[in-house]
């Protein structure tokens, strides 16, 4: 007996396509173990394909990925990795993938590694008179590379995993007074599932996140190879998409509270608390690349350990990113203090492998820093231009 669906009703097409498509030539007959359905059978190449998957009785734990097999009318077969789009229930789970641009026409879809029914899909390009759909901008889904991929600062889609990438993650080597390393770890966690009781009572809670970023400078040339300084940045913020009333207004926003400390005491202690807001503008260009402008404005709530830090750091990080998900990506962050002191950082990354998720993979990473405040300990010390080279997994 097939488990009864619960929590939310399946899409109407999910209930209808199974018995209807079973009559199509070559469609799996009744008795197959896995059932797949889609809320719509027509899709444009480059768009997200969403499937509802119902397992057989006693299927066990859900896999994070499934493989979809696509049969074209000319007899050729393509395989498309599907990424889990929600935590799922014992009865069903949603999976997503982006349909490659080269797949067009009538397609027959079924699971490649599990016996399942088949779906008939119509992959047709958009009419020339219709503008291409705008992609969601902070996308963390896995799957094949999209035709126009999500840019690094895209806001979170509704079905993003609860634990996801936040700021870039890298390990680079270079020289201050000798060989040193700089590395950064970062992630964010969505506090409430959008179907949870708190998010249903107050929808804004469905977009609340905990963030954590740690940046370290490691003196490799020293005898004991000490860490010069480490900054710890936990944060609580809201992030999401808003429909702008005008094309010049930002479509995505992030705002909340952030604490930054280097965990030291005495004269080396550094600590600040800030409230910040970060609007995000994104423009997708004809060649498939994207331009992101995401200034981060902040006000200091506490700065007792370093009361003059605004003279060196100011009240804004001016952030730009330009590039292509499957190609090189250039990032820039500029700061201008109220006392005339400034700093700048450039990051250039080049893929070394196929992307695993949006922004995530393996990249050759070049980083150039110059100015004040490379670390929180050195917020009022000027650093000469320093080039480091290494590897990043999130950019």
CORMOLIN-V149523 format. One line per field, one symbol per residue. ss: DSSP state (~ for helix, > for strand, _ for the rest). Layout:
ss=???
//
This chain:
ss=___________~~~~~~~~~~____________>>>>____>>____>>>>>>>__________>>>>>>>_____>>>>>>>>________>>>>>>______>>>>>>>____>__>>>>>______________>___>_____________>______>>____>>>>>>>___>>>>>>>>>>>>______~~~~~_~~~~~>>>>>>>>>>>>_______>>>>>>>>>>>>>>>__________>>>>>>>>>>____~~~__>>>>>>>>>>>>>>_____>>>>__>>>>>>>_~~~___~~~~__>>>>>>>>_____>>>>>>>>_____>>>>>>>>>>_____>__>>>>>>>>>>>>>_________>>>>>>>>>>>>>_
//
